[in-house]
């Protein structure tokens, strides 16, 4: 039997995507991280881990948060977050299944496994 644990947080980021005609603009994004575990896990600890990892993107231009030389997309943030969360929870018998970014009427999910 496996449990699925999901935790979420909200960040405000600034995006700029000139090649799509988008100047600098802001988005509030709900981020969800879902884990799978054969055993029981302290879900509050997972929430704290996500909050800490996501703080690096909050109230900053995404380009600065990711130290990107190009204009990053939300997908780039999810890839970065997936790697960070895997490092933070790797030895706890957990498997990070996915990270999702939800913004007004849209969502993007990265399967991390």
C-alpha positions as a Markdown table, in Angstrom:
| # | Residue | x | y | z |
|---|---|---|---|---|
| 1 | Unk | 0.0 | 0.0 | 0.0 |
| 2 | Unk | 1.3 | 3.5 | -0.9 |
| 3 | Unk | 0.3 | 6.9 | 0.3 |
| 4 | Unk | 0.2 | 10.0 | -1.8 |
| 5 | Unk | 1.0 | 13.2 | 0.1 |
| 6 | Unk | 0.4 | 16.6 | -1.6 |
| 7 | Unk | 1.3 | 20.0 | -0.2 |
| 8 | Unk | 0.9 | 23.4 | -1.7 |
| 9 | Unk | 2.1 | 27.0 | -1.4 |
| 10 | Unk | 1.6 | 30.3 | -3.3 |
| 11 | Unk | 4.3 | 32.5 | -4.8 |
| 12 | Unk | 4.1 | 35.8 | -6.7 |
| 13 | Unk | 6.5 | 35.9 | -9.6 |
| 14 | Unk | 7.3 | 38.3 | -12.5 |
| 15 | Unk | 7.6 | 36.9 | -16.0 |
| 16 | Unk | 9.0 | 38.4 | -19.1 |
| 17 | Unk | 8.7 | 36.6 | -22.4 |
| 18 | Unk | 9.6 | 39.0 | -25.3 |
| 19 | Unk | 9.5 | 36.3 | -28.0 |
| 20 | Unk | 5.8 | 35.8 | -27.2 |
| 21 | Unk | 5.1 | 39.5 | -26.9 |
| 22 | Unk | 4.8 | 39.5 | -23.1 |
| 23 | Unk | 6.5 | 42.4 | -21.3 |
| 24 | Unk | 7.3 | 42.1 | -17.6 |
| 25 | Unk | 4.1 | 41.1 | -15.7 |
| 26 | Unk | 3.2 | 39.3 | -12.5 |
| 27 | Unk | 1.4 | 36.1 | -11.6 |
| 28 | Unk | 0.3 | 34.6 | -8.4 |
| 29 | Unk | 1.0 | 30.9 | -8.8 |
| 30 | Unk | -0.1 | 28.0 | -6.6 |
| 31 | Unk | 2.5 | 25.3 | -6.4 |
| 32 | Unk | 1.7 | 21.8 | -5.4 |
| 33 | Unk | 4.2 | 19.0 | -4.7 |
| 34 | Unk | 3.0 | 15.4 | -4.5 |
| 35 | Unk | 5.0 | 12.6 | -3.0 |
| 36 | Unk | 4.5 | 8.8 | -2.8 |
| 37 | Unk | 5.6 | 6.8 | 0.2 |
| 38 | Unk | 5.1 | 3.2 | 1.4 |
| 39 | Unk | 5.1 | 4.5 | 5.0 |
| 40 | Unk | 3.6 | 7.3 | 6.9 |
| 41 | Unk | 5.2 | 10.7 | 6.7 |
| 42 | Unk | 4.9 | 14.0 | 8.6 |
| 43 | Unk | 3.0 | 16.1 | 6.1 |
| 44 | Unk | 3.8 | 19.3 | 8.0 |
| 45 | Unk | 7.5 | 18.6 | 7.3 |
| 46 | Unk | 6.8 | 18.3 | 3.6 |
| 47 | Unk | 4.9 | 21.6 | 3.7 |
| 48 | Unk | 7.8 | 23.3 | 5.4 |
| 49 | Unk | 10.2 | 21.9 | 2.8 |
| 50 | Unk | 8.1 | 23.2 | -0.1 |
| 51 | Unk | 7.7 | 26.6 | 1.5 |
| 52 | Unk | 11.4 | 26.9 | 2.0 |
| 53 | Unk | 12.2 | 25.8 | -1.6 |
| 54 | Unk | 9.5 | 28.0 | -3.2 |
| 55 | Unk | 10.6 | 31.1 | -1.3 |
| 56 | Unk | 13.5 | 31.7 | -3.7 |
| 57 | Unk | 10.9 | 32.5 | -6.5 |
| 58 | Unk | 8.5 | 34.7 | -4.4 |
| 59 | Unk | 8.2 | 38.4 | -5.3 |
| 60 | Unk | 11.1 | 38.3 | -7.8 |
| 61 | Unk | 11.5 | 38.2 | -11.5 |
| 62 | Unk | 11.8 | 34.5 | -12.5 |
| 63 | Unk | 14.8 | 35.3 | -14.5 |
| 64 | Unk | 16.6 | 36.6 | -11.4 |
| 65 | Unk | 15.4 | 33.6 | -9.2 |
| 66 | Unk | 16.8 | 31.1 | -11.7 |
| 67 | Unk | 19.9 | 33.2 | -12.6 |
| 68 | Unk | 18.9 | 32.6 | -16.2 |
| 69 | Unk | 20.7 | 34.0 | -19.2 |
| 70 | Unk | 17.5 | 33.7 | -21.2 |
| 71 | Unk | 13.8 | 34.5 | -20.3 |
| 72 | Unk | 12.6 | 31.4 | -18.3 |
| 73 | Unk | 9.1 | 30.0 | -18.4 |
| 74 | Unk | 7.1 | 28.5 | -15.6 |
| 75 | Unk | 8.3 | 25.1 | -16.8 |
| 76 | Unk | 11.8 | 26.1 | -16.0 |
| 77 | Unk | 10.7 | 27.0 | -12.4 |
| 78 | Unk | 9.1 | 23.5 | -12.1 |
| 79 | Unk | 12.3 | 21.8 | -13.3 |
| 80 | Unk | 14.4 | 23.7 | -10.8 |
| 81 | Unk | 11.9 | 23.1 | -8.0 |
| 82 | Unk | 11.7 | 19.3 | -8.8 |
| 83 | Unk | 15.5 | 19.0 | -8.5 |
| 84 | Unk | 15.6 | 21.0 | -5.2 |
| 85 | Unk | 12.8 | 19.0 | -3.6 |
| 86 | Unk | 14.4 | 15.7 | -4.6 |
| 87 | Unk | 17.6 | 16.8 | -2.9 |
| 88 | Unk | 15.7 | 17.8 | 0.3 |
| 89 | Unk | 13.6 | 14.7 | 0.7 |
| 90 | Unk | 15.7 | 12.0 | -1.0 |
| 91 | Unk | 16.7 | 10.1 | 2.1 |
| 92 | Unk | 13.3 | 9.9 | 3.7 |
| 93 | Unk | 11.8 | 7.0 | 1.8 |
| 94 | Unk | 9.8 | 9.3 | -0.3 |
| 95 | Unk | 9.5 | 9.6 | -4.1 |
| 96 | Unk | 8.6 | 13.1 | -5.5 |
| 97 | Unk | 5.9 | 12.2 | -8.0 |
| 98 | Unk | 5.1 | 15.6 | -9.4 |
| 99 | Unk | 5.1 | 19.4 | -9.1 |
| 100 | Unk | 2.3 | 21.5 | -10.4 |
| 101 | Unk | 2.0 | 25.2 | -11.1 |
| 102 | Unk | -1.6 | 26.6 | -11.2 |
| 103 | Unk | -2.4 | 30.1 | -12.3 |
| 104 | Unk | -5.7 | 31.6 | -13.4 |
| 105 | Unk | -7.6 | 28.8 | -15.2 |
| 106 | Unk | -4.4 | 27.0 | -16.3 |
| 107 | Unk | -2.0 | 24.5 | -14.8 |
| 108 | Unk | 1.3 | 22.9 | -15.8 |
| 109 | Unk | 2.5 | 19.6 | -14.2 |
| 110 | Unk | 5.9 | 18.1 | -14.3 |
| 111 | Unk | 6.2 | 14.4 | -13.5 |
| 112 | Unk | 9.4 | 14.2 | -11.5 |
| 113 | Unk | 10.1 | 10.5 | -11.5 |
